[in-house]
Amino acid sequence: MLNLYNYLYKYKTNSSSHLSPHLSSRPLPRWIVGLTTILLGLFISLNGQAATVSVSNYPLFLLSEAVTEGAPSAKRLLQPGEVGHHGSVSPSDIKAIQDSKFVVWFGEPLENNLAASLNTAPNAISLFAFKAFKRYPLRDVKGQPIAGTLDPHIWLDPENAKAITRALAVIHSHANPQYKTLYHANAQKFAQRMNRMVTAQQNKQKTYPYWVYHDAYQYIENALQLRLVGSLSTDHHLAPKASQLRWLNAQRPNKTMCLVTQSKPAKGLVAKLQPVNTTIQAEDMSGSKDFISGWQTMAQQIRYCIQ
């Protein structure tokens, strides 16, 4: 059986192309052409398996749902809220990985709980393995980039979301070629809807400073013209240091600040940052049933919190 990991490694080291931001009549990026070649080889070698595609986590599942609308859904391995930092792989998940024609995941930097099962799985496709998608480094609590790191929350960037749906359309098409036209039409429809959504949020004459408990929203900042001015902690499970709270209060650009957090912050903590508004946003959109509506809700609530 072909080893997809080796194919991805060769392609990762040889490709220097990037994604076109919009679907058009221009040739597909070379990384998608390379992906198509890989998938064709796997399709032939795995022809005896059921035409099942599995995806790793909830945001990837929402993007897959946009592509497969009108056709069978992909199987999701992790539950909502289990982006990859948390959660475990059950025996049924391992069987699903083995039975799937293709298993799509982001990669170990995000989904370390899947790495043992997927790093060597011959049918696994890691999106991080391709030289594609807009990428940023992690930032420290003062908003400074950390060299040699990757912020893995790439799906929150609208251009990345569109690119992921294009990749998923290719993957689903090789698993179930009878739906190829539908998959690609759905990806194009998604791109058009996403473009309209971003345009509706833009106000080019203003930027919006904000705080976060844990820095997980970097990829949505450009589209919403947000400017991070500090985080409370490096992890949403860790309490902030008193020194960091003092630094945030001393550096606040607005009298009333907005704090974006993954869960409800303690009242005592909020009291130390007053005046402050808070908004709870799950970066994996686990409260949403549709990617674009979930992205829109997040955008609107963050903007409302800031204003």
C-alpha distance (Angstrom), angle and dihedral (degrees) to the residues before:
residue distance angle dihedral
M1 . . .
L2 3.80 . .
N3 3.79 116.8 .
L4 3.80 105.4 -130.2
Y5 3.78 93.2 -171.0
N6 3.80 90.8 64.4
Y7 3.81 90.6 49.3
L8 3.79 90.9 50.7
Y9 3.79 92.3 48.2
K10 3.81 92.1 51.6
Y11 3.78 91.4 47.2
K12 3.79 93.3 45.9
T13 3.79 92.4 54.6
N14 3.81 96.1 43.2
S15 3.80 102.7 41.9
S16 3.77 125.0 83.2
S17 3.78 99.7 169.0
H18 3.77 126.7 119.8
L19 3.75 133.9 -156.0
S20 3.75 124.9 -83.7
P21 3.81 104.5 -124.3
H22 3.80 95.4 -133.6
L23 3.75 136.6 36.7
S24 3.77 110.1 -108.3
S25 3.79 143.1 140.3
R26 3.81 90.6 -80.6
P27 3.82 117.2 112.8
L28 3.79 116.2 -82.2
P29 3.82 115.4 -97.5
R30 3.78 112.6 -91.1
W31 3.79 92.0 -114.7
I32 3.82 90.0 61.9
V33 3.80 90.4 47.4
G34 3.81 87.9 51.8
L35 3.78 90.4 48.0
T36 3.80 90.0 51.6
T37 3.80 91.0 53.3
I38 3.78 91.3 50.1
L39 3.78 92.1 48.5
L40 3.78 92.9 49.2
G41 3.78 90.3 55.9
L42 3.78 91.8 48.3
F43 3.79 92.1 45.8
I44 3.79 89.5 58.0
S45 3.79 95.0 43.9
L46 3.82 94.7 45.6
N47 3.77 96.8 39.6
G48 3.80 92.7 125.6
Q49 3.81 93.6 61.8
A50 3.78 127.5 89.9
A51 3.79 112.8 -92.9
T52 3.80 94.9 -107.9
V53 3.79 126.6 145.8
S54 3.80 119.4 -162.9
V55 3.78 125.1 -164.8
S56 3.77 126.2 -161.0
N57 3.79 112.4 -131.6
Y58 3.79 143.6 9.4
P59 3.83 102.2 -90.4
L60 3.80 89.8 48.5
F61 3.80 89.0 48.1
L62 3.83 91.1 52.7
L63 3.80 90.2 51.7
S64 3.80 90.2 47.3
E65 3.81 90.1 50.5
A66 3.79 89.2 56.3
V67 3.82 88.9 55.2
T68 3.81 97.5 43.3
E69 3.80 97.4 45.2
G70 3.80 105.0 140.6
A71 3.82 92.6 21.4
P72 3.84 135.0 68.8
S73 3.81 115.0 -62.1
A74 3.77 126.5 -118.3
K75 3.79 118.9 -108.4
R76 3.81 115.3 -105.5
L77 3.81 117.1 -140.9
L78 3.83 101.5 -167.6
Q79 3.78 126.9 48.7
P80 3.84 124.1 -119.4
G81 3.79 108.2 -76.5
E82 3.81 91.8 29.5
V83 3.79 97.1 97.1
G84 3.77 90.2 163.0
H85 3.79 104.3 -79.1
H86 3.80 89.3 83.1
G87 3.77 138.5 25.5
S88 3.77 130.3 61.2
V89 3.79 137.1 -112.4
S90 3.80 113.1 -109.3
P91 3.81 125.9 -150.2
S92 3.81 88.2 -104.8
D93 3.81 89.5 54.0
I94 3.79 90.7 52.2
K95 3.79 89.3 50.9
A96 3.83 89.9 49.3
I97 3.82 89.4 52.2
Q98 3.79 90.9 51.3
D99 3.81 94.0 45.3
S100 3.81 96.8 45.3
K101 3.76 121.5 97.8
F102 3.80 89.3 -143.6
V103 3.82 132.4 9.1
V104 3.80 114.5 -160.2
W105 3.80 120.6 -160.7
F106 3.79 136.6 155.2
G107 3.78 96.7 -121.8
E108 3.77 144.9 -106.1
P109 3.84 97.4 -59.3
L110 3.81 87.1 68.9
E111 3.79 105.9 19.2
N112 3.77 104.6 40.6
N113 3.81 89.8 152.9
L114 3.82 89.0 65.5
A115 3.78 97.3 42.8
A116 3.81 96.5 91.5
S117 3.80 90.4 55.1
L118 3.81 100.9 37.1
N119 3.80 108.2 32.2
T120 3.80 90.4 78.2
A121 3.81 99.9 25.5
P122 3.84 107.5 121.2
N123 3.82 92.4 -145.3
A124 3.84 96.6 48.7
I125 3.81 122.7 112.3
S126 3.80 116.9 -163.3
L127 3.80 112.4 -160.3
F128 3.81 91.0 -157.5
A129 3.82 88.3 60.9
F130 3.81 91.2 72.0
K131 3.79 125.6 78.6
A132 3.75 90.2 -122.0
F133 3.80 139.5 101.9
K134 3.77 128.3 50.6
R135 3.79 109.9 -76.2
Y136 3.80 133.8 -167.7
P137 3.81 132.4 -173.7
L138 3.78 122.5 -114.9
R139 3.81 115.7 -93.4
D140 3.79 130.9 -138.8
V141 3.80 123.5 -123.2
K142 3.80 90.6 -84.0
G143 3.80 91.7 54.4
Q144 3.81 96.7 -105.2
P145 3.84 118.2 141.3
I146 3.79 117.9 -108.9
A147 3.80 110.7 -137.0
G148 3.79 118.6 -123.2
T149 3.80 95.7 18.6
L150 3.80 135.9 110.8
D151 3.78 127.1 -140.9
P152 3.81 98.1 -144.5
H153 3.82 100.2 -160.9
I154 3.80 91.7 98.2
W155 3.83 97.0 144.0
L156 3.82 92.4 73.7
D157 3.81 90.6 70.6
P158 3.84 107.7 88.3
E159 3.81 93.0 -141.1
N160 3.79 90.4 50.8
A161 3.79 91.3 48.0
K162 3.80 90.5 53.7
A163 3.80 91.5 46.8
I164 3.80 91.8 50.2
T165 3.81 91.2 52.8
R166 3.81 89.6 51.3
A167 3.80 89.9 52.3
L168 3.80 90.9 46.7
A169 3.81 90.5 50.7
V170 3.81 88.7 56.8
I171 3.80 92.6 47.2
H172 3.80 95.3 46.3
S173 3.81 90.1 46.1
H174 3.79 91.6 58.2
A175 3.79 91.5 47.1
N176 3.80 94.8 46.3
P177 3.81 109.4 14.6
Q178 3.80 92.5 176.4
Y179 3.83 87.6 74.7
K180 3.81 96.6 43.9
T181 3.81 95.8 114.0
L182 3.80 91.2 47.6
Y183 3.80 93.8 49.1
H184 3.79 94.4 51.7
A185 3.80 92.8 43.6
N186 3.81 89.2 52.1
A187 3.81 91.5 50.1
Q188 3.78 90.1 52.0
K189 3.80 91.4 48.0
F190 3.80 89.7 50.1
A191 3.81 91.3 52.4
Q192 3.79 91.8 50.9
R193 3.81 92.6 48.9
M194 3.80 91.4 46.8
N195 3.81 91.5 50.9
R196 3.80 91.2 52.2
M197 3.79 91.3 48.0
V198 3.80 93.5 52.0
T199 3.81 92.6 46.4
A200 3.79 90.0 53.2
Q201 3.82 90.7 55.7
Q202 3.79 98.1 48.9
N203 3.79 124.7 110.2
K204 3.79 104.8 166.5
Q205 3.78 94.3 -171.1
K206 3.78 96.3 63.9
T207 3.80 141.9 48.7
Y208 3.77 124.1 -159.2
P209 3.83 120.9 -139.5
Y210 3.79 116.0 -150.8
W211 3.79 145.0 166.3
V212 3.79 128.7 -130.5
Y213 3.77 131.4 -161.3
H214 3.81 89.2 -141.4
D215 3.81 122.6 9.1
A216 3.83 102.4 -111.7
Y217 3.81 103.7 126.4
Q218 3.80 103.6 66.2
Y219 3.81 93.6 117.0
I220 3.78 94.0 58.9
E221 3.80 94.8 50.1
N222 3.81 100.0 87.0
A223 3.79 93.6 50.2
L224 3.82 91.8 49.6
Q225 3.81 96.1 34.2
L226 3.78 91.3 -122.3
R227 3.79 123.5 163.2
L228 3.79 119.2 -155.8
V229 3.80 112.2 -140.7
G230 3.79 98.4 176.1
S231 3.80 149.2 -30.3
L232 3.77 128.3 -126.8
S233 3.80 95.4 -140.3
T234 3.79 142.9 -3.2
D235 3.81 90.3 -118.3
H236 3.79 130.9 30.3
H237 3.82 89.1 -132.0
L238 3.82 92.5 57.8
A239 3.80 123.4 80.2
P240 3.80 115.3 -123.6
K241 3.78 120.5 -107.3
A242 3.80 118.3 -110.1
S243 3.80 88.8 -123.5
Q244 3.80 90.7 57.8
L245 3.81 92.2 50.9
R246 3.80 89.4 52.0
W247 3.82 90.6 49.1
L248 3.82 92.4 50.5
N249 3.80 92.3 50.1
A250 3.80 91.5 47.8
Q251 3.82 92.9 49.8
R252 3.82 100.3 40.9
P253 3.84 109.8 137.3
N254 3.82 93.7 -162.8
K255 3.77 128.6 42.2
T256 3.81 90.9 -129.0
M257 3.79 112.4 41.0
C258 3.80 132.6 -166.4
L259 3.80 119.4 -128.0
V260 3.82 116.5 -161.0
T261 3.79 112.8 -159.5
Q262 3.82 138.9 169.1
S263 3.81 94.3 -131.4
K264 3.78 138.4 15.7
P265 3.81 108.9 -68.1
A266 3.80 121.5 -133.4
K267 3.80 114.9 -92.2
G268 3.78 91.4 -126.1
L269 3.78 90.9 55.3
V270 3.79 93.3 49.3
A271 3.80 89.9 49.3
K272 3.82 89.9 59.2
L273 3.82 90.7 56.0
Q274 3.79 100.5 45.2
P275 2.93 133.5 177.0
V276 3.82 88.2 48.8
N277 3.79 139.1 133.1
T278 3.80 119.7 -149.0
T279 3.79 133.6 -153.7
I280 3.80 125.3 -174.7
Q281 3.81 113.5 -139.1
A282 3.80 126.5 172.0
E283 3.79 106.0 -145.9
D284 3.82 90.2 -148.7
M285 3.84 91.2 55.4
S286 3.80 88.7 -125.7
G287 3.80 91.1 161.4
S288 3.82 93.1 56.9
K289 3.79 132.2 86.6
D290 3.81 95.3 -163.7
F291 3.81 128.5 40.2
I292 3.80 98.8 -136.6
S293 3.80 95.9 44.3
G294 3.81 88.8 46.2
W295 3.80 91.3 50.3
Q296 3.81 90.4 47.5
T297 3.80 92.4 50.3
M298 3.79 91.2 50.0
A299 3.80 91.4 48.6
Q300 3.79 94.4 48.3
Q301 3.79 95.1 46.0
I302 3.80 93.6 48.6
R303 3.80 91.1 48.8
Y304 3.82 90.9 47.9
C305 3.79 90.1 49.9
I306 3.80 91.4 52.9
Q307 3.78 97.0 44.7
